[in-house]
Amino acid sequence: MIRQLIKTRRKQVLIDISTQKDFFLANGKACIRNHRRVLVNLRRVMAWARHNNLPIISTCQVYPNNNGCSEVSYCLDGTEGQRKIRYTLVDNHISFPADGSTDLPIDLLKKYHQIILNKRCADPFDEPRIERLLSDIKANEFILIGANAEDAVLATALGLLQRNKNVTVIADAIGCQNRNEADLAFRKIQAKGAQIIETKKLAGISHLRTIGICDCDLCRSFAERAFSHSSPN
């Protein structure tokens, strides 16, 4: 029974899509464009969600390693790149494997602040457990962040809209591989009724420092250069 899970309508639910190291770190296997700027906005939205005690539903891609013979090179099961970036995790969370099951505990959103659901594909609605949760949960607004705009984010937004959900996409907290395809995806989402906004409209102006947003070699080098230029001689 999922009745207890959705008994109380949530005002807002944050949907955190594929915020994994392979997508968001410069040395990841499938790093998005402009990852540092997107990470800044991801951290702001996550901080806003924690401050406002919003339920967080996270979907993560995971593919079998097959002893190094996988057809996919990123987000392989058991690798560091498949793990979520650290500030997209909250302490009180529960994780479910991608196993084709529809089982979900009673009072799930009362017991846990974050629900992490693994999937073996870009479209979350192809996974029975995720399809059940996202179809049945009630909320006034589903807020989307993550990657990639042209596949997983597009599929998530359209799937929610097809189920008569209200969807808001935080455009500058969404990563992509192809800018043109991402722009087309945003137009499709908006045409179907979603709201497209920027982080500052949701969370206001942030005073968070950008240091520590990304620990990859490229960003560390950038931060060190910026610090040396700002330091007095």
Secondary structure as UniProt FT lines:
FT   HELIX           3..6
FT   STRAND          10..17
FT   HELIX           21..24
FT   TURN            26..27
FT   TURN            29..30
FT   TURN            33..34
FT   HELIX           35..51
FT   TURN            52..53
FT   STRAND          56..61
FT   HELIX           66..68
FT   TURN            77..78
FT   HELIX           80..82
FT   HELIX           86..88
FT   STRAND          93..96
FT   TURN            106..107
FT   HELIX           108..111
FT   STRAND          114..119
FT   HELIX           124..126
FT   HELIX           128..136
FT   STRAND          139..146
FT   HELIX           149..153
FT   HELIX           154..162
FT   TURN            163..164
FT   STRAND          167..174
FT   HELIX           179..191
FT   TURN            192..193
FT   STRAND          195..197
FT   HELIX           199..203
FT   TURN            211..212
FT   HELIX           217..230
//
